[in-house]
Amino acid sequence: MADPNNDNGNVDDAQDPQVEGDATNATEPEDLIEAEGPDIEVPVDGPAAGGPADDLSPEDEALLADAASGIAEDRLSPSDRDLVAEMRTDMLRAQAELVNFRKRVERDRDANREVVIAEVVRALLPALDDLNRAEAHGDLTDGPMHVIAQKIRGGFDRFKLVQIGEKGESFDPNVHEAIVQLPTPGATSQTVADVVEPGYKLGDRVIRAAKVAVAVPA
């Protein structure tokens, strides 16, 4: 009679190589079955791929740029860092000089514009004086000349032309030109006794001083 224990042992011995063979065959590359179906695209950029997100704000992008710059500078040698710092300083200085240059250009443009306007207005002042004399004689009360005078004065008002020189005001050599001095009893200071020809200011610029007679203490 056969020993049941021996039979079991033989069965186990016969099955062990087959199991090992099956395991070996399952792991062979040529026995692997290639999966069928459409390829799945893996994003190369974006949050899933570890890249930057498309919806970063400008502030976040600036922070990332600064961080990248700092990391890059950490890898530089001390001499290269000094060179980078010097180039950055030169760049900031050039930017400041450019800003100052633009400001100077704007300021000079405004100043030149005021000078040109002042020269044109100064050339037209004799015509304005004639209008004032005609008005004083009553020649501009009616008719086409009255309309022309209004238009000319309206054009001067657009440029903020202001007449200066009033009788009784204190004499100011910055805005008055004394053509005669009149000793006046009781006068305690120099005052404008009469306006011979009015002056004009264009903004803060005096384009013609008022010609006046000045009352002085006797």
Secondary structure, DSSP 8 states (H G I E B T S, - for coil): ---HHHHHHHHHHHHHHHHHHHHHHHT-GGG-----S------SSSTTTTS--TT--HHHHHHHHHHHHHHHHHTS-HHHHHHHHHHHHHHHHHHHHHHHHHHHHHHHHHHHHHHHHHHHHHHHHHHHHHHHHHHHTTTTSSSHHHHHHHHHHHHHHHTTEEEE--TTSB--TTTEEEEEEEEETT--S-EEEEEEE-EEEETTEEEE-EEEEEEEE-
